[in-house]
Structures are given as C-alpha cells and as structure tokens.
Amino acid sequence: MKQLIVTADDFGAAREVNDAVERGYKDGILTTASLMVAAPAASDAVERAKAMSLPVGLHLVLVEGRPVLPAAVIPDLVDGDGFFRNDMVRAGVDMFFLPYVRRQLAAEIEAQFKAFAATGLTLDHVNAHKHFHLHPTIAGLTLRIGRHFGLKAIRVPYEPAEVLRKIEPKTSGSFVVESWARRLRKRLAAVGIFSPDRVFGLAWSGAMTPARLRGLLGQLPDGITEIYLHPATAAGFSLAAPGYQYESELAALLSQEAIDITKKNGIQRGAFRDFLPPAKKSKVAAAH
C-alpha cells in the first residue's frame, strides 16, 4: 500500500505562506503543515488551521529565526540582534559539549512546545528548521521534553537517492545526512516514536517543481512516505530563503495532474496522526 503525507514547512512565516497552505489543503494534495510558533504570522496561521481543521505539527526553529524566549535568557544561542545564530556547526558543537548551552537549548525547546500547546492545536508531528533535530543533543531534548506535550511522530529526513535518480538521473543524496537519519530512526524506534519510512524534499528543497512532484508520485514506493514543500503565494517576505521557488511549489501542490496521479495509483493521503500505529492512533482520537 502506498501512503503519503504531504507537509508544508514554515507555516506562520508570512501571510503569503499561510495563504499557500490554505490553498494547498483546500484545493490540492497538502495534508499537514509545520508551524513556526515565533514567526511573524503564527497567530494568523493558527486561526486558519482551526477554521479548516488542518492537522499541524511543530517546526522547531533553532537557527535562522527568532526564539520564543528573550535573548537575555539564551545568550549563547542568539546573535547581537536577538536572532538564532546561523553558524550551525559551531552552535552544534557548543550544544553538544557545553552544559550551560544545553540548558539554554532545553529551555528554548520547552518554550516552543509550550507555545504550540497554548494555541489549542493538537500536535500532529515535530520536525526542525534545517533538520537541526538530527543533532543528537537536540533530538534527545526534543524526545524528553516532547513526551510531556503529546509527541508521537517526528520526521526522519531519510531520502533514498535511487528514487530521485529515476526522475532526474544525476541527482545525488547526502551520505552524511543519511547516516545521521538512520541513527535518529533507530533512536525513535527504541522509544516508540513514529516516523515515515522515507522523506522527499531535501535534494530539491525550495525547488519541488510540479514536474518533480509528479515524478515522485509516479515512483512512490510502498509504505509511508512524506513529501515536504515550502509553498507561498509570493516570495520577498522577511523569512524567505534566497532562490526558493515558492510559487512553483504551490503550483505543484495544486496541480490537477498530481491529484489525478494519487487517485490513479491508489495513494492514501493523510497527516502523521492518520498513519500512527493503532495504539497511538486511538490515543490521538481520544484527545479530539
């Protein structure tokens, strides 16, 4: 059986993103979105999600964004302007080796979980901006803190390059990311946290064009797959990533050909909560 989760990341980054998420969910193949709780349009995103019963997860932001906590509380995680540091390698080293940095990191992760809980939305899943949750310290804190907030599913960015090459032969994967993804998958399995079998969106991040999405849908393996995108109705908002094809990714979600392929191939679409193991799914249903 082919089962598919289609996620929009950066929900709440701007109204242009929220507009695209709403269109993708109502008129396209989008099934869930990941909320940046401290982003400029987070409140608008929450209102829309509630109005259309959109399943929403937490998009932990620990790089390239503004924290929930005041900069004075987490001085080693932010720069002089109060934004998270962008030097991921050095920041990751500090998080791993320095206890006082880990304490600040734990406080910010907990603050983001609390902010999500305060929206009243049910937590569908968790992932992190730039896949920073592959970092073992961030992963450990997310698991420890998240269990108090109903965490049941996490994205593992394992992207099989052999599938990508069926669509574009010269596409290559990342051995480093794949290695860390495998470790994270084992860690989640050991504590009973759900993750899809594979994820697509890394190699073509910001460039999941209609043709590429159609190709993935046509080559979709059996099992549970997540495809994530970054749709927006226009670029140019404050948190926009340079070079990202936001409008093209929205067009991919809305493509009638993509909708037709999912129907023709019998692809079952849903959010993370729809594919949880039976015991976990019943607990989520009871929460509603």
N, C-alpha and C positions, 0 to 999 in steps of 0.2 A: 504494500500500500504506500502511496506517495502522499505525505502530509507536509503542509507548508505553513510557515509563519512568515509574514511579510511585515517588517518593522520599519518605522520612520524614527531615526535618531534625531536628537537636538530639538525635540518638541518643547516649545516655550522660548526658543532662542529669539524669535521675532514673530510679528503677526503674519509676515509672509510665509514663514514656516508653518504656523498654525493653520493658515488658510489652505495650504497644500495638504496638510494632514487631514483636514476635514474633507476636502475633495477626494483624496485618495481612499479614505474609508467609506465615504458615501457612494462614490461613483466608480471606484477602481478595485484593486485587489489588496489594498492595505488591510492588515488585521490588528495591528497594535502599534503603539508609539512609546518612546522612551523620553521621560520628562526631565529637563534640566531645572531643578527646583529653584535655583537662584538667578535664573536667566531673566532678561527684561520683560518677556511676555508670558511668564509662567502662569500668572493668575488667569490670563485670557485662555491659555491652553487648558487649564483645569476646568473652567466654565464650559468650554466646548466639549471636552471629554465627557463631562457629566451629562450634557444635553443630548449627546448622541450615543451614550453608553459605550464609549470607546475603551477597550482594555489598555491600561497604561502601566508602564514599569518605570523604575528609577534609573536615570542616566547619571551615574556618579561623575561629578566633574572635579578633578584634582589637578588639572593642567589646562591652560588656555581658557580661563574663565574666572568669574568672581565667586568667592566662597560664601557660605551661609554665615559663618562666624566672623566677628570683627577681626581685622588684620592683627590687632594687638594680641589676640588670643592665640593666633597661629603664625607668629612672625617668621618662622623658618620655612613655611610653605608658600609664602607670598613675596612679591617684589615690592618696590617702593611705592607703587600705585595701588597696592591692595589686591592685585590680581595674582592668581596662582603662577608660580614660576614656570617657565617654558623649557628649562633645561632638564628634560625628563631623566636623562642618565644620571646626572649629578643628584637630582632630587631623589631618584630611586635608591641611590647608594646611601644617602642620608637617612632615608626611611628605614632601610634595612639595618644599618649599623648604629644609629644614634637613638637611644631610648627617649630623649626629650622630643625628638622629631616624631617618633612613633606615637607618643602621647598626643601631640597636636593632630596628627593624622587621624587617630581614633576619634578624637573629639569632633573633627570636621565630618567624618563619615557618619557618625551618630547624628550630628546636626542635620545632615541631608536626609537621612532616614526619617527623622522626626518631622522635618518639613514636609516630606511626602505624606507621612501619616496624617499630618494636620490638614491636608487637602480633603480628606474623607474618601479618597480613591482607594480601591483595593489594589494591592501590589501584585502586578502580573509577573514581573521579572526584574532583574537587575543586570546592568552592564556598566561599562565605564567609558568615558570620553578617551579616545586614542587607545582603547583597550588596556588602560593602565591597570585593570584588575588582574592582568596576567602577572603582575608583580606579586611575589609570594607574600609579602607583608600586607599589601592592600587586599589580596584575596583572603588571607587569614582574618583580617579585621572585618571585612565585609561579611564573611560567614559568621563570625562570632557576634557581631552587632545585628546583622540582618535577621537572625533567628528570633530576635525579640520583636520584629516587625513583620512577621509572616513571610519571610523569604523562602521561596520554594523552587525558584528557577533562575539560572544565570546563563548568560551567553558564553559559550566557549568558542573563540574565533579560530576554529579549525576549518581551513578551506582547502579541499582536495584539488590540487592543481591539474590533475588529469581530467577533471570535468571541465575546467576552464579551457584547457587546450583543445577540447572537442569543438569549442566555439571560436576561439582565437588561438591557433597553434603555437604562437610564440609567447603566450602568457606563461609567466613563471610564478611560483609561490615563494614563501619565505620560510626557509628551514628553521630560523631562529624562532619566529612566531609559532610555527607548527610544533616545535619542541616544547615550548612553554605551554601551548594549548593542551598538548597531551598530558602534561603534568597537572594542569588545572582540572582536566576532565577526571583523572584518577582521584584527585582530592575531593571533588564534588561527589563522585560516586561513593566514596568512603563514608560520607555523611548524609547520603540520601537526597542530595540536591539535583534536580532535573536540569538537563541541558540537551538541546537538539543534537542530532548525530553529526551535523555539519553546518557550516555557515558560509554564505557567499556575500561579498561586499568589500573585502579587504583589498584585493588586487585592483578592483575597479571603484575604489572609494571616491565618491564625488563624480563618478563617470559611469553610473549604471544606466546606460542609454536604453531606449526601447529595444534596440536590436539585441543588446547583451542580455537584457531581462528575458526576452522571448527565447533566446538561446538556452538560458539556464532552465527555463520552464520546460523546454523541449527535451533537455538532457537530465531532468531531475531524477536522482536515484530513488530507490525505495527507502522508506524510513522517514524520519522527521528532519526537515531542512528549514533553516532560517535564511532569508534573504533580507538584508537591511539596506536602506537608502537614506538620502538626505534631501528630500524634496522641499521646494519652496516656489512660490509664485514669481519671485524675482530675487536676484542677488543684490548685493550692496548694503545689506543690513549690518549692524555693528559686529556681530559674531560670525559673519560669513567667512568661509575659508577661501583663500585665493585659488582660482582655477576650477572650483567646483561647478558642475553643470546642473545647478539646482532645478531649473525649469525642465531640462531634459529628463531628469529623474522623476519629476512629477508626471511628465508625459508618458514615461514608462509605466507608472502605476495606473494611469488612466487608459492605456492602450486597449482598444477592443480586441486586438489580436492576442494580447496577454490574457485577457478574460476568457477568450474562446479556447486558448490552449489549456487553461486549468480545467475547463469543463470537458473538453475532448479527452484529456488524459486522466480524467477522474481524480484530479488532485484535490484533496480535502484541505481546506484552508481554516486557520484558526489562530488564536493567541496562544501564548505559552500555557495558560491555565487549561486550555482545551485538550492539551496533549500530556498533561501530568499523569503519572501512574494512578490507578484507581483510588488508592487510599488517600493520596494527596488531593486529587481532584474533588473527592467528597468533602474534604475539609474546606476547600475554597468555596464550593457550592453552599455549604452551611453558613459561611461568612456573609454571603449575599442575602 
